[in-house]
Amino acid sequence: MMIAENHQIAYRNVASKLYNFLPEEIDLALTDFVSILDEYGYQITGPMFFSIISNPTDEVMTAELFLPIKGKHFTIPKEAEVNFHSYFLVDHMLTTRIKGDFEVEAQVKYWELMEYMNTHEKTQKTPIFVEYKKSRAGQTYTEMSVGVL
């Protein structure tokens, strides 16, 4: 089990939107979100990340998708239900890396984070966050994190 402490997620100018979907349909939610941002002329400047608001073991997942965008002014109509954060920061996080099949590994890594949190007497302060990243060598991987006290 490889858990790192004191991780943080920090971005400027982030758009977000809540979605309900089956875990294997996250790509549909992301495609919808990107199409809304495209429709209003926003350029994506960073990787997608999301927070799992529902219980990660639920059949239908409730998640908030986040995308860093270019621009400081945000003018998407309220009915699109897209939020804007001029600065997004979550710190004091535990994090672990998922390198294999996300569908399989995510459950394992989730329980590793929960076990580590309980063993080290930490209290969960945020939902689970999942970030898609790319190494300098061009390999993609996923980080799963949770904010703790």
N, C-alpha and C positions, 0 to 999 in steps of 0.2 A: 504494500500500500504506500503510494507516494502522495502525501498531502503536504502542500506548502502553506505557510501562514503569511499574513500581512500582504495579501494580493489586493489589487484594486482595479476597478474598471473606471476609466475616465475618458470622456469625449466632450467636444464642444458641438453645439448645434445638432441636436439629435431629435429626430421625429420618431414617434411611437404610436402603436395601435394595438388594441386588444383583439384577440381572436380565440375562437373555440374550434378545435379540429382534432381528428385522430392523429396520433403521433406520426404516422407514416405519411400524413398529408400536409406536413409543415411547408413543403415546397409550394403548395397551392396558396397558402396564406401569404408566404413571402412574395409570390408572383402578384397577388392582389395588391399588397402593400406597395411594391415597386411601381405598379401601374398607376396607382393613385398619385404617388410622388411625381412620376413622369408627366401625368396629365396636368399637373400644376407647375411644371417646369423646374422641379428640384433635382439637382445632381447628387447622387450618392457618393460620399467621399471616404467611407470606411466600411469595415466588415459588419455584417448583420450579427446581432446578439439578441437574446431573448430571456425573459424571466418566466419561470413556470409558476403560475399563481395557484393552480389547482394542486391537488395531491399528485405527485409524479406517477403514481401507480394507477390513477383513474384512466378509464378507457378513453374518454374525451378530455383532451387537455385544454385548459385555459392558460393562455400565455400572452405576454406583452412583447411584441416584436419591436426592436429598436434599429434604426439606421441613421448613422451620421450623414448630414447633408451639407451642401454648400449654401451659404447665405445666412444672414442674421435676422432677416425679416420673414415672418411666416404668415401666409395669407390663405391657407386652405380653409374652406367653409366648415363650420361646426358639424354639419350633417355628415361629413366624411369621417368624423370621429377619430381624427389624427391629432395627437398632442405634440407640443414642441417644448424642448428643454434647451435653453441656451447653454447650459452646462450640466453634464451628467456625471456624478461621482458616487461610487459605492466603494468604501474602503474597509479595512479590518476584515478581510475575507479569507476563508480557507479555500484552496483550489486544488484540483487534480486534473490530469490530462487524459483524454480519451484518444487513443491512437488507432484502435481497430474499428470494427463494425459498431456504429453509434447505437443502433437498435439493441444490440446485445450488451455492449459495455456500459451504456448509460445507467441501467438499473444497478449494476455492480458498483459503479463509481458513486452513485447516489448513496447507497448503503454504506460505503466506505467513509464518505463525508459525515454521515449521521453518526456512525460508530466513533470516528475520531472526535467529533464535537462532544459526544457524551463522555468518552474516556477522559478527555482533557477539560471537562466541566465548563464547556462554553455554551452560550445560549444563542440560538438562531435569531437574527434580527432582520433578515431579508429573505425573500423567496430564493429559490435556486436560480442562478444565472448560467446560461450556456453561451459561450463565445466561439465563433469559428475563426481560426487563425491560420496563417501561413508562415512557415519558417523561412529563414534567409535562403535556405537551399530550395525553396519552392514547395516543400511538402505541407499538405494541409493537415490540421489536427483540430481538436475541440477541447476547450477548457470548461469544466463545470465548477462553479464557485458558489459559496454561500457566505453572507455577512454574519459575523458573530460578535458577541460581547464577552 
